[in-house]
Amino acid sequence: MIRLTAIIVALGLSTAVWAQAEGGAAAAAPNASQQAASSANAEHELRKAYQREYAFLVAQKRELEQRLRSFRTEAQNEISELQQDTDQLESQLLSLESTADRVNDQLSVARQSLESRTGDEGILDATLEQARASLKDAGFAPAEQPDASLPERAQIRFGAAMEALSAFSTVRVEDGAFFLADGTEVEGQVVHYGQVASFGVSEQGSGALAPAGGGALKLWPDSSAADAEALAAGQQPDTLGLFLIENRNRAVADSGDKTVLEVIESGGAIAWIIVVLGGIAALLALLRFIFLTRAGANTQTISEKVGNLVASGKPQEALAVCEKTGGATAKVVAAALRNLDRDPKHLDDIISESTLGESDYLDRYGTLLLVIAAISPLLGLLGTVTGMISTFDVITEFGTGDPKLLSGGISTALVTTELGLIVAIPTLLLGNVLSGWAERIKDGMEQAALNVVNKYRELGARA
């Protein structure tokens, strides 16, 4: 700054000297050479001052550049340190986040464990309540405090269960009442065979007992009185005829064997349709059997009798025999006798035509029998599908807890299939047997007619 001021002062002096020189030249120039020398010195001094100032400024610039490089180096070092601090903080942050995740996982596991323990306690509490109800029904209700803890209740009820198990594993005889088969209540001894069966002994009747509802017991039909009396006397028979008791509060009915009508009724309307078709098939089979019996009864007789008359040269008498006998075979043979004089081809056509005319009579009800045989199992399948649909509807509405709710649909599904097969199998068998019989009768008619024709031709050949 001082240097710059000196330069400015020097420039001012030079300007003043130059101005005085010009003024002196205008007025009078006594010493021109001195003035020129003075100007040269001033310019020289000015150059030297400028050079000194330039050198000073270059040095200042160099110093500033050096300081700038120093500042940059320091700033770079500070940036590196800050970057290292940032990286370290980020690493610490990641470590803390990982620790937080682990803590959250542990917290979640602990929460699940707590919920599981809470649920297990609820299940255990429900199980203990169910055990208390079961023990109470069996007459072994344990006494416990209302505010007893869960382990205390479990221990008390386990002890009661062991007591009940000990009692149930023995044969107990006690006085009691039970019902006879006719509904009469009698007093006597009730022998409890563990908890699975009971026997009653009284003067009016003895034997195995079954639940009658409401905890009461009744005498089961067809039970052995000897077993009950032996158990009451403290003996142990080799075999026992007993009724296994599942629940004393639910009465058990003796269903017995179902009648045919009950079985059909359990199959519903489709079962009755199948039964009606079976009756129709039986009636048609019987009628067709009668028709075929009548048609085939005199085939052999007509063939021999008429054949002998034709061979003896008595075709008119043979024709009279056919008209008097009647029947399918007689009609075909009569048609042949009326046309014995025709040419062989025409005569064969007449015999075939007569046989076809009698086929309608012989084939009567055959097709209908086969139709019934084909429809019956299809109706059974329809009943099966209907029953299964009913069963699934019940399952959808009530679930599968009570099997009795499902029995209706299952009965329909099974009974209709059974009835369909019962009707279809014999109907198909009889239909085919009767059809084969009809074909044999047709062959016999044609054979009888050809026999007459052949004997007539032999007679003509001999003549």
C-alpha positions in Angstrom: 0.0 0.0 0.0 2.9 2.4 0.8 4.5 1.4 -2.4 1.5 2.3 -4.4 1.2 5.7 -2.7 4.9 6.5 -3.6 4.2 5.6 -7.2 1.2 7.9 -7.3 3.3 10.8 -5.7 6.1 10.2 -8.2 3.7 10.3 -11.1 2.2 13.6 -9.7 5.7 15.2 -9.4 6.6 14.1 -12.9 3.4 15.6 -14.2 4.1 18.9 -12.4 7.6 19.0 -13.6 6.5 18.3 -17.2 3.9 21.1 -16.8 6.5 23.6 -15.5 8.8 22.7 -18.4 6.1 23.4 -20.9 5.2 26.7 -19.1 8.9 27.8 -19.0 9.3 27.0 -22.7 6.4 29.2 -23.5 7.6 32.1 -21.4 11.3 31.8 -21.7 13.6 28.8 -21.9 16.9 29.8 -20.3 18.1 26.2 -19.5 16.6 23.8 -21.9 19.3 21.1 -21.4 18.8 21.1 -17.6 15.1 20.6 -18.1 15.7 17.7 -20.4 18.1 16.1 -18.0 15.6 16.6 -15.2 12.9 14.8 -17.2 15.1 11.9 -18.0 15.9 11.5 -14.4 12.3 11.6 -13.4 11.4 9.0 -16.0 14.2 6.8 -14.8 13.0 7.1 -11.3 9.5 6.3 -12.4 10.7 3.1 -14.1 12.6 2.0 -11.1 9.7 2.6 -8.9 7.5 0.7 -11.3 9.9 -2.3 -11.3 10.1 -2.3 -7.6 6.4 -2.2 -7.3 6.1 -5.0 -9.9 8.6 -7.2 -8.1 6.7 -6.5 -4.8 3.4 -7.5 -6.5 4.9 -10.7 -7.9 6.2 -11.6 -4.5 2.8 -10.9 -3.0 1.1 -13.0 -5.7 3.5 -15.9 -5.0 2.8 -15.6 -1.3 -0.9 -15.5 -1.9 -0.7 -18.6 -4.1 1.3 -20.4 -1.5 -1.2 -19.5 1.2 -4.1 -20.6 -1.2 -2.5 -24.0 -1.7 -2.0 -24.3 2.1 -5.7 -23.4 2.6 -6.7 -26.0 0.0 -4.6 -28.7 1.6 -6.1 -27.9 5.0 -9.6 -27.9 3.5 -9.0 -31.2 1.8 -7.7 -32.7 5.1 -10.7 -31.4 6.9 -13.0 -32.9 4.2 -11.3 -36.2 4.5 -11.7 -36.2 8.3 -15.3 -35.2 7.9 -15.9 -38.0 5.4 -14.3 -40.5 7.7 -16.5 -39.2 10.6 -19.5 -39.6 8.2 -18.6 -43.1 7.3 -18.1 -44.0 10.9 -21.5 -42.5 11.8 -23.1 -44.5 9.0 -21.5 -47.7 10.1 -22.8 -47.0 13.7 -26.2 -46.2 12.3 -26.3 -49.5 10.4 -25.2 -51.4 13.5 -27.9 -49.7 15.5 -30.5 -50.5 12.9 -29.4 -54.2 12.9 -29.5 -54.2 16.7 -33.0 -52.7 16.5 -34.2 -55.3 14.0 -32.9 -58.1 16.3 -34.6 -56.5 19.2 -37.9 -56.3 17.2 -37.5 -59.9 16.2 -36.9 -60.9 19.8 -39.9 -58.8 20.9 -42.1 -60.5 18.2 -41.0 -63.9 19.3 -41.6 -63.0 22.9 -45.1 -61.7 22.0 -45.9 -64.9 20.1 -44.6 -67.0 23.0 -46.8 -64.9 25.4 -49.8 -65.4 23.1 -49.1 -69.1 22.8 -48.8 -69.5 26.6 -52.0 -67.5 27.0 -53.7 -69.8 24.5 -52.2 -72.9 26.1 -53.5 -71.7 29.4 -56.9 -71.2 27.9 -56.9 -74.7 26.4 -55.7 -76.2 29.7 -58.4 -74.3 31.6 -61.1 -75.6 29.1 -59.7 -79.1 29.4 -59.8 -78.9 33.2 -63.4 -77.7 33.1 -64.3 -80.5 30.8 -62.6 -83.0 33.1 -64.6 -81.5 36.0 -67.8 -81.9 34.1 -66.9 -85.5 33.2 -65.9 -86.4 36.8 -69.1 -84.8 38.1 -71.2 -86.9 35.7 -69.4 -90.0 36.9 -70.0 -89.0 40.6 -66.4 -88.0 41.4 -66.8 -84.2 41.5 -63.5 -82.9 43.2 -63.8 -80.2 45.9 -61.6 -77.2 45.3 -61.4 -73.5 46.2 -62.9 -71.0 43.8 -59.7 -69.0 43.7 -57.4 -72.0 43.2 -54.6 -71.5 40.7 -54.4 -73.4 37.5 -51.7 -75.9 38.7 -53.7 -76.5 41.9 -56.9 -77.2 40.0 -55.0 -79.6 37.6 -53.5 -81.5 40.6 -56.9 -81.8 42.3 -58.7 -83.0 39.2 -55.9 -85.4 38.3 -56.2 -86.9 41.8 -60.0 -87.2 41.3 -59.4 -88.8 37.9 -57.1 -91.4 39.4 -59.7 -92.2 42.0 -62.4 -92.6 39.3 -60.1 -94.7 37.2 -59.5 -97.0 40.2 -63.2 -97.3 40.7 -64.0 -97.9 37.1 -61.4 -100.7 36.8 -63.4 -102.9 39.2 -66.7 -104.6 39.3 -69.1 -102.7 41.6 -72.4 -104.1 42.9 -74.9 -101.6 44.4 -78.6 -101.5 45.0 -80.6 -99.7 42.3 -83.5 -99.6 40.0 -83.8 -100.3 36.3 -86.5 -100.9 33.7 -87.6 -104.2 32.2 -88.1 -104.7 28.5 -91.9 -103.9 28.9 -91.1 -100.6 30.6 -91.7 -101.7 34.2 -89.3 -100.3 36.8 -88.0 -102.8 39.2 -85.7 -102.7 42.3 -82.7 -104.9 42.4 -78.9 -105.0 42.1 -77.0 -103.1 39.5 -73.6 -104.5 38.7 -71.3 -101.9 37.1 -68.6 -103.6 35.0 -66.1 -100.7 35.2 -67.7 -97.8 33.4 -68.3 -99.6 30.1 -71.2 -101.8 30.9 -73.8 -102.6 33.5 -75.9 -105.6 34.5 -79.2 -105.7 36.4 -80.3 -108.5 38.7 -83.9 -108.7 40.0 -86.6 -111.3 40.6 -88.5 -110.1 37.6 -85.6 -110.2 35.2 -81.9 -110.1 34.8 -79.4 -109.3 32.1 -77.3 -106.6 30.5 -78.5 -103.0 30.8 -78.6 -100.3 28.2 -79.1 -96.5 28.6 -82.7 -95.5 28.8 -82.1 -91.7 28.9 -81.6 -89.4 31.8 -79.1 -91.6 33.5 -81.6 -94.5 33.8 -80.9 -98.1 32.6 -83.2 -100.7 30.9 -82.9 -104.4 30.3 -81.5 -105.1 26.9 -83.4 -107.8 24.9 -81.8 -111.2 24.3 -79.2 -110.7 27.0 -78.0 -113.4 29.3 -79.3 -113.5 32.8 -76.6 -116.0 33.9 -73.8 -113.5 33.3 -75.5 -110.8 35.4 -76.2 -113.2 38.3 -72.6 -114.6 38.1 -71.2 -111.1 38.4 -73.5 -110.2 41.2 -72.3 -113.3 43.0 -68.6 -112.3 42.6 -67.8 -114.8 39.9 -66.2 -114.0 36.6 -67.6 -115.8 33.5 -65.3 -116.7 30.7 -67.4 -114.7 28.2 -69.8 -111.8 28.8 -72.8 -110.8 26.7 -72.8 -107.0 27.5 -73.9 -103.7 26.0 -71.2 -101.1 25.8 -72.4 -97.9 27.3 -71.2 -94.7 25.8 -73.5 -92.1 27.3 -76.1 -92.9 30.0 -78.0 -89.7 29.3 -79.0 -90.7 25.7 -81.5 -93.5 25.3 -80.7 -96.4 23.1 -83.5 -97.9 21.0 -83.5 -101.5 19.7 -83.8 -100.9 16.0 -84.1 -104.6 15.1 -84.1 -105.8 11.5 -85.7 -103.5 8.9 -88.6 -104.9 6.9 -88.6 -104.7 3.1 -91.0 -101.9 3.2 -88.8 -99.9 5.6 -85.8 -100.4 3.3 -87.8 -99.3 0.3 -89.2 -96.3 2.2 -85.6 -95.2 3.1 -84.8 -94.9 -0.6 -87.5 -92.3 -1.2 -89.7 -91.9 -4.3 -87.0 -93.2 -6.7 -86.9 -96.5 -4.8 -90.6 -96.9 -5.2 -90.4 -96.2 -9.0 -87.7 -98.9 -9.3 -89.9 -101.3 -7.3 -92.9 -100.6 -9.6 -90.7 -101.2 -12.7 -89.5 -104.4 -11.1 -93.1 -105.6 -10.6 -94.0 -104.6 -14.2 -90.9 -106.5 -15.5 -91.9 -109.6 -13.4 -95.5 -109.5 -14.8 -94.2 -109.1 -18.4 -91.7 -111.9 -18.0 -94.5 -114.1 -16.7 -96.8 -113.3 -19.6 -94.1 -113.8 -22.1 -93.2 -117.1 -20.5 -96.9 -118.2 -20.9 -97.0 -117.0 -24.6 -93.8 -118.9 -25.4 -94.9 -122.0 -23.6 -98.1 -122.1 -25.6 -96.3 -121.3 -28.9 -93.6 -123.9 -28.4 -95.6 -126.7 -26.7 -96.9 -128.4 -29.9 -94.1 -127.7 -32.3 -92.6 -131.2 -32.2 -96.1 -132.8 -32.2 -97.3 -130.9 -35.2 -94.1 -131.6 -37.1 -94.3 -135.3 -36.6 -98.1 -135.7 -37.0 -98.5 -133.4 -40.0 -95.4 -134.8 -41.6 -96.6 -138.3 -41.4 -100.0 -137.4 -43.0 -98.2 -135.6 -45.8 -95.9 -138.5 -46.3 -99.0 -140.7 -46.5 -100.5 -138.5 -49.3 -103.1 -136.8 -47.0 -102.3 -133.1 -47.2 -105.9 -132.1 -46.6 -106.1 -134.1 -43.4 -102.8 -132.6 -42.3 -104.2 -129.1 -43.0 -107.3 -130.0 -41.0 -105.1 -131.1 -38.1 -103.2 -127.7 -38.2 -106.4 -125.7 -38.3 -107.8 -127.7 -35.4 -104.6 -127.5 -33.3 -104.0 -123.7 -33.6 -100.9 -121.9 -32.5 -98.0 -120.2 -34.2 -96.4 -123.4 -35.5 -99.7 -124.8 -36.8 -100.3 -121.5 -38.7 -96.9 -121.6 -40.4 -97.3 -125.2 -41.3 -100.9 -124.6 -42.6 -99.6 -121.8 -44.8 -97.1 -124.2 -46.3 -99.7 -126.9 -46.8 -102.0 -124.5 -48.7 -99.2 -123.6 -51.2 -97.5 -127.0 -51.7 -98.2 -126.8 -55.4 -96.3 -123.5 -55.8 -92.7 -123.3 -57.1 -90.0 -123.9 -54.5 -88.8 -120.2 -54.4 -92.3 -118.9 -54.0 -93.1 -121.5 -51.3 -90.0 -120.5 -49.3 -91.1 -116.9 -49.4 -94.5 -117.9 -48.1 -93.0 -119.8 -45.3 -90.7 -116.9 -44.3 -93.6 -114.5 -44.5 -95.7 -116.6 -42.2 -92.8 -117.0 -39.8 -92.3 -113.2 -39.7 -96.0 -112.8 -39.1 -95.8 -114.9 -36.0 -92.6 -113.2 -34.8 -94.5 -110.2 -33.4 -96.4 -112.6 -31.2 -93.3 -114.4 -30.0 -91.3 -111.2 -29.5 -94.1 -109.5 -27.4 -92.8 -107.6 -24.3 -89.2 -108.7 -25.0 -88.0 -105.1 -25.9 -89.9 -103.7 -22.9 -88.1 -106.1 -20.6 -84.7 -105.1 -21.9 -85.7 -101.4 -21.6 -86.6 -101.9 -17.9 -83.4 -103.7 -17.4 -81.4 -100.8 -18.8 -83.4 -98.1 -17.0 -83.4 -99.6 -13.5 -79.6 -99.1 -12.8 -79.8 -95.6 -14.2 -82.6 -94.8 -11.8 -80.5 -96.3 -9.0 -77.7 -94.0 -10.1 -80.1 -91.0 -10.1 -81.1 -91.9 -6.5 -77.5 -92.2 -5.5 -76.8 -88.7 -6.9 -79.9 -87.3 -5.2 -78.9 -88.9 -1.9 -75.4 -87.6 -2.0 -76.7 -84.1 -2.8 -78.9 -84.3 0.2 -76.0 -85.5 2.3 -73.8 -82.6 1.3 -76.6 -80.1 1.9 -76.8 -81.4 5.4 -73.1 -81.3 5.9 -73.0 -77.7 4.6 -75.7 -76.6 7.1 -75.0 -78.7 10.2 -71.5 -80.1 9.7 -70.6 -83.8 10.4 -71.1 -83.8 14.1 -74.2 -85.9 14.2 -74.2 -89.0 11.9 -78.0 -89.4 12.2 -78.4 -86.2 10.1 -76.6 -87.8 7.3 -78.4 -91.2 7.4 -81.3 -90.0 5.2 -79.2 -89.0 2.2 -76.9 -92.0 2.6 -79.9 -94.4 2.7 -81.3 -92.9 -0.5 -77.9 -93.1 -2.1 -77.3 -96.8 -1.2 -80.8 -98.2 -1.3 -81.7 -96.9 -4.8 -78.5 -98.4 -6.2 -79.2 -101.7 -4.6 -82.8 -101.8 -5.8 -81.8 -100.8 -9.3 -79.3 -103.6 -9.5 -81.8 -106.1 -7.9 -84.3 -105.3 -10.6 -81.9 -104.9 -13.6 -79.9 -108.1 -13.1 -82.8 -110.7 -13.1 -84.8 -108.7 -15.7 -81.8 -108.6 -18.1 -81.2 -112.4 -17.5 -84.8 -113.3 -18.0 -85.2 -111.0 -21.1 -82.2 -112.7 -22.8 -83.3 -116.2 -21.9 -86.8 -115.6 -23.2 -85.5 -114.0 -26.3 -83.3 -117.0 -27.0 -86.3 -119.3 -26.4 -88.4 -117.2 -28.9 -85.6 -117.6 -31.5 -85.6 -121.4 -31.0 -89.4 -121.5 -31.4 -89.0 -119.5 -34.7 -86.4 -121.9 -35.9 -88.7 -124.9 -34.9 -91.6 -123.4 -36.8 -89.6 -122.9 -40.0 -88.1 -126.4 -39.6 -91.5 -127.9 -39.2 -92.8 -126.2 -42.3 -89.7 -127.2 -44.3 -90.2 -130.8 -43.1 -93.7 -130.9 -44.5 -92.5 -129.4 -47.8 -89.7 -131.9 -48.1 -92.0 -134.9 -47.4 -94.5 -133.6 -49.9 -91.7 -133.4 -52.5 -90.4 -136.8 -51.7 -94.0 -138.1 -52.1 -94.2 -136.5 -55.5 -90.8 -137.9 -56.5 -91.9 -141.4 -55.7 -95.1 -141.0 -57.6 
